[in-house]
Amino acid sequence: MDINDLRSIVTVLAFLAFVGIVWWAYSSRRQSAYEEAARLPLDDDSPYVQDNHAAGHPEK
C-alpha cells in the first residue's frame, strides 16, 4: 500500500461522511425542527420601538 492508496481511501471516507451528513440534514425526522426554526423570525412577540433620543434626534 502506497500513499496514493491511502489518499484514495481518505477521499472515499470523506465523501461517505459528506453524503451521510447531507442525508441526515434532509431526513424527514428533521423537517419539524426546520419548520419551527423557519417560523422563529415571525413569532417575535415584542414590537420594535426605535429610541431616537439615543441617536441624537430629539422628538418634535
PyMOL Python script that loads the backbone (N, CA, C, O; Angstrom):
from pymol import cmd

cmd.read_pdbstr("""\
ATOM      1  N   MET A   1       0.861  -1.184   0.000  1.00  0.00           N
ATOM      2  CA  MET A   1       0.000   0.000   0.000  1.00  0.00           C
ATOM      3  C   MET A   1       0.899   1.236   0.000  1.00  0.00           C
ATOM      4  O   MET A   1       1.740   1.411   0.882  1.00  0.00           O
ATOM      5  N   ASP A   2       0.709   2.060  -0.975  1.00  0.00           N
ATOM      6  CA  ASP A   2       1.497   3.286  -1.030  1.00  0.00           C
ATOM      7  C   ASP A   2       0.619   4.490  -0.670  1.00  0.00           C
ATOM      8  O   ASP A   2      -0.544   4.337  -0.299  1.00  0.00           O
ATOM      9  N   ILE A   3       1.184   5.657  -0.783  1.00  0.00           N
ATOM     10  CA  ILE A   3       0.499   6.883  -0.365  1.00  0.00           C
ATOM     11  C   ILE A   3      -0.739   7.160  -1.217  1.00  0.00           C
ATOM     12  O   ILE A   3      -1.713   7.722  -0.717  1.00  0.00           O
ATOM     13  N   ASN A   4      -0.719   6.782  -2.468  1.00  0.00           N
ATOM     14  CA  ASN A   4      -1.873   7.034  -3.336  1.00  0.00           C
ATOM     15  C   ASN A   4      -3.075   6.179  -2.942  1.00  0.00           C
ATOM     16  O   ASN A   4      -4.216   6.625  -3.062  1.00  0.00           O
ATOM     17  N   ASP A   5      -2.831   4.960  -2.475  1.00  0.00           N
ATOM     18  CA  ASP A   5      -3.934   4.133  -1.972  1.00  0.00           C
ATOM     19  C   ASP A   5      -4.544   4.763  -0.728  1.00  0.00           C
ATOM     20  O   ASP A   5      -5.764   4.779  -0.563  1.00  0.00           O
ATOM     21  N   LEU A   6      -3.691   5.279   0.139  1.00  0.00           N
ATOM     22  CA  LEU A   6      -4.174   5.937   1.356  1.00  0.00           C
ATOM     23  C   LEU A   6      -4.989   7.184   1.013  1.00  0.00           C
ATOM     24  O   LEU A   6      -6.022   7.447   1.629  1.00  0.00           O
ATOM     25  N   ARG A   7      -4.525   7.937   0.042  1.00  0.00           N
ATOM     26  CA  ARG A   7      -5.261   9.131  -0.391  1.00  0.00           C
ATOM     27  C   ARG A   7      -6.628   8.760  -0.961  1.00  0.00           C
ATOM     28  O   ARG A   7      -7.618   9.449  -0.715  1.00  0.00           O
ATOM     29  N   SER A   8      -6.675   7.688  -1.707  1.00  0.00           N
ATOM     30  CA  SER A   8      -7.952   7.234  -2.272  1.00  0.00           C
ATOM     31  C   SER A   8      -8.919   6.813  -1.174  1.00  0.00           C
ATOM     32  O   SER A   8     -10.107   7.130  -1.233  1.00  0.00           O
ATOM     33  N   ILE A   9      -8.418   6.107  -0.182  1.00  0.00           N
ATOM     34  CA  ILE A   9      -9.267   5.669   0.930  1.00  0.00           C
ATOM     35  C   ILE A   9      -9.793   6.864   1.709  1.00  0.00           C
ATOM     36  O   ILE A   9     -10.970   6.902   2.067  1.00  0.00           O
ATOM     37  N   VAL A  10      -8.936   7.836   1.972  1.00  0.00           N
ATOM     38  CA  VAL A  10      -9.363   9.035   2.704  1.00  0.00           C
ATOM     39  C   VAL A  10     -10.392   9.817   1.892  1.00  0.00           C
ATOM     40  O   VAL A  10     -11.343  10.353   2.461  1.00  0.00           O
ATOM     41  N   THR A  11     -10.222   9.891   0.589  1.00  0.00           N
ATOM     42  CA  THR A  11     -11.187  10.589  -0.263  1.00  0.00           C
ATOM     43  C   THR A  11     -12.547   9.908  -0.224  1.00  0.00           C
ATOM     44  O   THR A  11     -13.577  10.574  -0.123  1.00  0.00           O
ATOM     45  N   VAL A  12     -12.550   8.589  -0.304  1.00  0.00           N
ATOM     46  CA  VAL A  12     -13.815   7.845  -0.255  1.00  0.00           C
ATOM     47  C   VAL A  12     -14.476   8.011   1.108  1.00  0.00           C
ATOM     48  O   VAL A  12     -15.692   8.188   1.181  1.00  0.00           O
ATOM     49  N   LEU A  13     -13.702   7.957   2.185  1.00  0.00           N
ATOM     50  CA  LEU A  13     -14.270   8.140   3.527  1.00  0.00           C
ATOM     51  C   LEU A  13     -14.838   9.546   3.712  1.00  0.00           C
ATOM     52  O   LEU A  13     -15.895   9.711   4.320  1.00  0.00           O
ATOM     53  N   ALA A  14     -14.145  10.555   3.194  1.00  0.00           N
ATOM     54  CA  ALA A  14     -14.650  11.925   3.292  1.00  0.00           C
ATOM     55  C   ALA A  14     -15.939  12.084   2.495  1.00  0.00           C
ATOM     56  O   ALA A  14     -16.864  12.762   2.943  1.00  0.00           O
ATOM     57  N   PHE A  15     -16.009  11.471   1.326  1.00  0.00           N
ATOM     58  CA  PHE A  15     -17.223  11.536   0.519  1.00  0.00           C
ATOM     59  C   PHE A  15     -18.383  10.847   1.229  1.00  0.00           C
ATOM     60  O   PHE A  15     -19.503  11.356   1.228  1.00  0.00           O
ATOM     61  N   LEU A  16     -18.120   9.693   1.833  1.00  0.00           N
ATOM     62  CA  LEU A  16     -19.176   8.992   2.570  1.00  0.00           C
ATOM     63  C   LEU A  16     -19.647   9.803   3.776  1.00  0.00           C
ATOM     64  O   LEU A  16     -20.837   9.810   4.091  1.00  0.00           O
ATOM     65  N   ALA A  17     -18.728  10.483   4.448  1.00  0.00           N
ATOM     66  CA  ALA A  17     -19.122  11.344   5.561  1.00  0.00           C
ATOM     67  C   ALA A  17     -19.990  12.495   5.063  1.00  0.00           C
ATOM     68  O   ALA A  17     -20.982  12.843   5.703  1.00  0.00           O
ATOM     69  N   PHE A  18     -19.629  13.081   3.939  1.00  0.00           N
ATOM     70  CA  PHE A  18     -20.420  14.165   3.359  1.00  0.00           C
ATOM     71  C   PHE A  18     -21.820  13.692   2.998  1.00  0.00           C
ATOM     72  O   PHE A  18     -22.805  14.359   3.316  1.00  0.00           O
ATOM     73  N   VAL A  19     -21.910  12.548   2.337  1.00  0.00           N
ATOM     74  CA  VAL A  19     -23.216  12.001   1.957  1.00  0.00           C
ATOM     75  C   VAL A  19     -24.039  11.695   3.203  1.00  0.00           C
ATOM     76  O   VAL A  19     -25.249  11.925   3.210  1.00  0.00           O
ATOM     77  N   GLY A  20     -23.412  11.186   4.245  1.00  0.00           N
ATOM     78  CA  GLY A  20     -24.122  10.901   5.489  1.00  0.00           C
ATOM     79  C   GLY A  20     -24.675  12.154   6.144  1.00  0.00           C
ATOM     80  O   GLY A  20     -25.801  12.148   6.642  1.00  0.00           O
ATOM     81  N   ILE A  21     -23.900  13.222   6.150  1.00  0.00           N
ATOM     82  CA  ILE A  21     -24.367  14.480   6.740  1.00  0.00           C
ATOM     83  C   ILE A  21     -25.512  15.065   5.926  1.00  0.00           C
ATOM     84  O   ILE A  21     -26.488  15.553   6.496  1.00  0.00           O
ATOM     85  N   VAL A  22     -25.406  15.023   4.605  1.00  0.00           N
ATOM     86  CA  VAL A  22     -26.493  15.525   3.753  1.00  0.00           C
ATOM     87  C   VAL A  22     -27.749  14.700   3.959  1.00  0.00           C
ATOM     88  O   VAL A  22     -28.843  15.257   4.051  1.00  0.00           O
ATOM     89  N   TRP A  23     -27.614  13.386   4.032  1.00  0.00           N
ATOM     90  CA  TRP A  23     -28.767  12.509   4.260  1.00  0.00           C
ATOM     91  C   TRP A  23     -29.416  12.818   5.605  1.00  0.00           C
ATOM     92  O   TRP A  23     -30.642  12.867   5.704  1.00  0.00           O
ATOM     93  N   TRP A  24     -28.601  13.029   6.646  1.00  0.00           N
ATOM     94  CA  TRP A  24     -29.132  13.347   7.971  1.00  0.00           C
ATOM     95  C   TRP A  24     -29.853  14.700   7.949  1.00  0.00           C
ATOM     96  O   TRP A  24     -30.926  14.841   8.537  1.00  0.00           O
ATOM     97  N   ALA A  25     -29.271  15.688   7.276  1.00  0.00           N
ATOM     98  CA  ALA A  25     -29.847  17.031   7.263  1.00  0.00           C
ATOM     99  C   ALA A  25     -31.178  17.075   6.525  1.00  0.00           C
ATOM    100  O   ALA A  25     -32.069  17.832   6.910  1.00  0.00           O
ATOM    101  N   TYR A  26     -31.328  16.284   5.484  1.00  0.00           N
ATOM    102  CA  TYR A  26     -32.553  16.303   4.696  1.00  0.00           C
ATOM    103  C   TYR A  26     -33.521  15.184   5.055  1.00  0.00           C
ATOM    104  O   TYR A  26     -34.499  14.963   4.341  1.00  0.00           O
ATOM    105  N   SER A  27     -33.265  14.477   6.146  1.00  0.00           N
ATOM    106  CA  SER A  27     -34.172  13.391   6.525  1.00  0.00           C
ATOM    107  C   SER A  27     -35.501  13.966   7.013  1.00  0.00           C
ATOM    108  O   SER A  27     -35.560  15.100   7.487  1.00  0.00           O
ATOM    109  N   SER A  28     -36.544  13.189   6.893  1.00  0.00           N
ATOM    110  CA  SER A  28     -37.878  13.664   7.273  1.00  0.00           C
ATOM    111  C   SER A  28     -38.004  13.849   8.779  1.00  0.00           C
ATOM    112  O   SER A  28     -38.892  14.573   9.230  1.00  0.00           O
ATOM    113  N   ARG A  29     -37.153  13.226   9.559  1.00  0.00           N
ATOM    114  CA  ARG A  29     -37.204  13.418  11.015  1.00  0.00           C
ATOM    115  C   ARG A  29     -36.796  14.829  11.408  1.00  0.00           C
ATOM    116  O   ARG A  29     -37.215  15.313  12.460  1.00  0.00           O
ATOM    117  N   ARG A  30     -35.992  15.501  10.599  1.00  0.00           N
ATOM    118  CA  ARG A  30     -35.527  16.853  10.896  1.00  0.00           C
ATOM    119  C   ARG A  30     -36.491  17.918  10.386  1.00  0.00           C
ATOM    120  O   ARG A  30     -36.317  19.096  10.700  1.00  0.00           O
ATOM    121  N   GLN A  31     -37.490  17.543   9.618  1.00  0.00           N
ATOM    122  CA  GLN A  31     -38.378  18.505   8.976  1.00  0.00           C
ATOM    123  C   GLN A  31     -39.113  19.371   9.994  1.00  0.00           C
ATOM    124  O   GLN A  31     -39.237  20.578   9.789  1.00  0.00           O
ATOM    125  N   SER A  32     -39.599  18.788  11.078  1.00  0.00           N
ATOM    126  CA  SER A  32     -40.329  19.588  12.068  1.00  0.00           C
ATOM    127  C   SER A  32     -39.409  20.601  12.739  1.00  0.00           C
ATOM    128  O   SER A  32     -39.841  21.714  13.037  1.00  0.00           O
ATOM    129  N   ALA A  33     -38.170  20.245  12.978  1.00  0.00           N
ATOM    130  CA  ALA A  33     -37.226  21.191  13.580  1.00  0.00           C
ATOM    131  C   ALA A  33     -36.940  22.348  12.630  1.00  0.00           C
ATOM    132  O   ALA A  33     -36.836  23.494  13.065  1.00  0.00           O
ATOM    133  N   TYR A  34     -36.812  22.061  11.339  1.00  0.00           N
ATOM    134  CA  TYR A  34     -36.567  23.121  10.366  1.00  0.00           C
ATOM    135  C   TYR A  34     -37.787  24.019  10.195  1.00  0.00           C
ATOM    136  O   TYR A  34     -37.637  25.228  10.020  1.00  0.00           O
ATOM    137  N   GLU A  35     -38.981  23.457  10.243  1.00  0.00           N
ATOM    138  CA  GLU A  35     -40.188  24.279  10.139  1.00  0.00           C
ATOM    139  C   GLU A  35     -40.317  25.197  11.349  1.00  0.00           C
ATOM    140  O   GLU A  35     -40.715  26.353  11.209  1.00  0.00           O
ATOM    141  N   GLU A  36     -39.987  24.695  12.524  1.00  0.00           N
ATOM    142  CA  GLU A  36     -40.030  25.524  13.729  1.00  0.00           C
ATOM    143  C   GLU A  36     -38.993  26.640  13.648  1.00  0.00           C
ATOM    144  O   GLU A  36     -39.285  27.780  14.012  1.00  0.00           O
ATOM    145  N   ALA A  37     -37.804  26.332  13.184  1.00  0.00           N
ATOM    146  CA  ALA A  37     -36.758  27.344  13.047  1.00  0.00           C
ATOM    147  C   ALA A  37     -37.128  28.382  11.994  1.00  0.00           C
ATOM    148  O   ALA A  37     -36.762  29.550  12.127  1.00  0.00           O
ATOM    149  N   ALA A  38     -37.840  27.981  10.962  1.00  0.00           N
ATOM    150  CA  ALA A  38     -38.244  28.919   9.918  1.00  0.00           C
ATOM    151  C   ALA A  38     -39.285  29.910  10.424  1.00  0.00           C
ATOM    152  O   ALA A  38     -39.377  31.024   9.908  1.00  0.00           O
ATOM    153  N   ARG A  39     -40.065  29.522  11.422  1.00  0.00           N
ATOM    154  CA  ARG A  39     -41.098  30.410  11.966  1.00  0.00           C
ATOM    155  C   ARG A  39     -40.571  31.341  13.054  1.00  0.00           C
ATOM    156  O   ARG A  39     -41.276  32.274  13.440  1.00  0.00           O
ATOM    157  N   LEU A  40     -39.375  31.125  13.555  1.00  0.00           N
ATOM    158  CA  LEU A  40     -38.854  31.931  14.654  1.00  0.00           C
ATOM    159  C   LEU A  40     -38.840  33.436  14.369  1.00  0.00           C
ATOM    160  O   LEU A  40     -39.253  34.199  15.242  1.00  0.00           O
ATOM    161  N   PRO A  41     -38.396  33.905  13.215  1.00  0.00           N
ATOM    162  CA  PRO A  41     -38.405  35.354  12.983  1.00  0.00           C
ATOM    163  C   PRO A  41     -39.812  35.944  12.963  1.00  0.00           C
ATOM    164  O   PRO A  41     -39.989  37.124  13.267  1.00  0.00           O
ATOM    165  N   LEU A  42     -40.796  35.154  12.614  1.00  0.00           N
ATOM    166  CA  LEU A  42     -42.167  35.653  12.521  1.00  0.00           C
ATOM    167  C   LEU A  42     -42.901  35.591  13.854  1.00  0.00           C
ATOM    168  O   LEU A  42     -43.952  36.212  14.007  1.00  0.00           O
ATOM    169  N   ASP A  43     -42.368  34.856  14.812  1.00  0.00           N
ATOM    170  CA  ASP A  43     -43.031  34.681  16.097  1.00  0.00           C
ATOM    171  C   ASP A  43     -42.565  35.674  17.150  1.00  0.00           C
ATOM    172  O   ASP A  43     -42.783  35.447  18.340  1.00  0.00           O
ATOM    173  N   ASP A  44     -41.937  36.757  16.749  1.00  0.00           N
ATOM    174  CA  ASP A  44     -41.450  37.751  17.699  1.00  0.00           C
ATOM    175  C   ASP A  44     -42.640  38.444  18.348  1.00  0.00           C
ATOM    176  O   ASP A  44     -43.458  39.054  17.659  1.00  0.00           O
ATOM    177  N   ASP A  45     -42.740  38.353  19.667  1.00  0.00           N
ATOM    178  CA  ASP A  45     -43.884  38.913  20.383  1.00  0.00           C
ATOM    179  C   ASP A  45     -43.729  40.403  20.676  1.00  0.00           C
ATOM    180  O   ASP A  45     -44.720  41.134  20.687  1.00  0.00           O
ATOM    181  N   SER A  46     -42.517  40.856  20.911  1.00  0.00           N
ATOM    182  CA  SER A  46     -42.340  42.253  21.287  1.00  0.00           C
ATOM    183  C   SER A  46     -42.096  43.106  20.042  1.00  0.00           C
ATOM    184  O   SER A  46     -41.232  42.785  19.226  1.00  0.00           O
ATOM    185  N   PRO A  47     -42.858  44.195  19.895  1.00  0.00           N
ATOM    186  CA  PRO A  47     -42.641  45.071  18.744  1.00  0.00           C
ATOM    187  C   PRO A  47     -41.359  45.879  18.933  1.00  0.00           C
ATOM    188  O   PRO A  47     -40.957  46.167  20.060  1.00  0.00           O
ATOM    189  N   TYR A  48     -40.739  46.230  17.849  1.00  0.00           N
ATOM    190  CA  TYR A  48     -39.514  47.015  17.890  1.00  0.00           C
ATOM    191  C   TYR A  48     -39.881  48.481  18.061  1.00  0.00           C
ATOM    192  O   TYR A  48     -40.676  49.025  17.294  1.00  0.00           O
ATOM    193  N   VAL A  49     -39.295  49.119  19.073  1.00  0.00           N
ATOM    194  CA  VAL A  49     -39.530  50.533  19.329  1.00  0.00           C
ATOM    195  C   VAL A  49     -38.205  51.249  19.153  1.00  0.00           C
ATOM    196  O   VAL A  49     -37.227  50.949  19.839  1.00  0.00           O
ATOM    197  N   GLN A  50     -38.182  52.190  18.236  1.00  0.00           N
ATOM    198  CA  GLN A  50     -36.950  52.912  17.975  1.00  0.00           C
ATOM    199  C   GLN A  50     -36.819  54.052  18.965  1.00  0.00           C
ATOM    200  O   GLN A  50     -37.764  54.810  19.185  1.00  0.00           O
ATOM    201  N   ASP A  51     -35.650  54.167  19.556  1.00  0.00           N
ATOM    202  CA  ASP A  51     -35.370  55.224  20.523  1.00  0.00           C
ATOM    203  C   ASP A  51     -34.542  56.293  19.821  1.00  0.00           C
ATOM    204  O   ASP A  51     -33.337  56.127  19.633  1.00  0.00           O
ATOM    205  N   ASN A  52     -35.190  57.392  19.432  1.00  0.00           N
ATOM    206  CA  ASN A  52     -34.492  58.454  18.713  1.00  0.00           C
ATOM    207  C   ASN A  52     -33.615  59.296  19.624  1.00  0.00           C
ATOM    208  O   ASN A  52     -32.701  59.964  19.142  1.00  0.00           O
ATOM    209  N   HIS A  53     -33.867  59.283  20.919  1.00  0.00           N
ATOM    210  CA  HIS A  53     -33.053  60.078  21.836  1.00  0.00           C
ATOM    211  C   HIS A  53     -31.629  59.542  21.895  1.00  0.00           C
ATOM    212  O   HIS A  53     -30.680  60.319  21.996  1.00  0.00           O
ATOM    213  N   ALA A  54     -31.474  58.251  21.835  1.00  0.00           N
ATOM    214  CA  ALA A  54     -30.140  57.668  21.910  1.00  0.00           C
ATOM    215  C   ALA A  54     -29.322  57.994  20.662  1.00  0.00           C
ATOM    216  O   ALA A  54     -28.093  58.025  20.724  1.00  0.00           O
ATOM    217  N   ALA A  55     -29.971  58.233  19.554  1.00  0.00           N
ATOM    218  CA  ALA A  55     -29.272  58.532  18.311  1.00  0.00           C
ATOM    219  C   ALA A  55     -29.010  60.027  18.145  1.00  0.00           C
ATOM    220  O   ALA A  55     -28.400  60.438  17.157  1.00  0.00           O
ATOM    221  N   GLY A  56     -29.454  60.835  19.082  1.00  0.00           N
ATOM    222  CA  GLY A  56     -29.232  62.268  18.992  1.00  0.00           C
ATOM    223  C   GLY A  56     -30.293  63.008  18.212  1.00  0.00           C
ATOM    224  O   GLY A  56     -30.068  64.146  17.799  1.00  0.00           O
ATOM    225  N   HIS A  57     -31.441  62.396  18.000  1.00  0.00           N
ATOM    226  CA  HIS A  57     -32.540  63.033  17.281  1.00  0.00           C
ATOM    227  C   HIS A  57     -33.667  63.309  18.279  1.00  0.00           C
ATOM    228  O   HIS A  57     -34.385  62.387  18.665  1.00  0.00           O
ATOM    229  N   PRO A  58     -33.828  64.558  18.698  1.00  0.00           N
ATOM    230  CA  PRO A  58     -34.891  64.855  19.672  1.00  0.00           C
ATOM    231  C   PRO A  58     -36.279  64.749  19.044  1.00  0.00           C
ATOM    232  O   PRO A  58     -36.447  64.903  17.834  1.00  0.00           O
ATOM    233  N   GLU A  59     -37.267  64.482  19.900  1.00  0.00           N
ATOM    234  CA  GLU A  59     -38.653  64.424  19.417  1.00  0.00           C
ATOM    235  C   GLU A  59     -39.123  65.811  19.034  1.00  0.00           C
ATOM    236  O   GLU A  59     -38.667  66.808  19.594  1.00  0.00           O
ATOM    237  N   LYS A  60     -40.026  65.872  18.089  1.00  0.00           N
ATOM    238  CA  LYS A  60     -40.560  67.163  17.643  1.00  0.00           C
ATOM    239  C   LYS A  60     -41.917  67.377  18.225  1.00  0.00           C
ATOM    240  O   LYS A  60     -42.541  68.408  17.972  1.00  0.00           O
TER     241      LYS A  60
END
""", "prot")
cmd.dss("prot")
cmd.show_as("cartoon", "prot")
cmd.util.cbc("prot")
cmd.orient("prot")
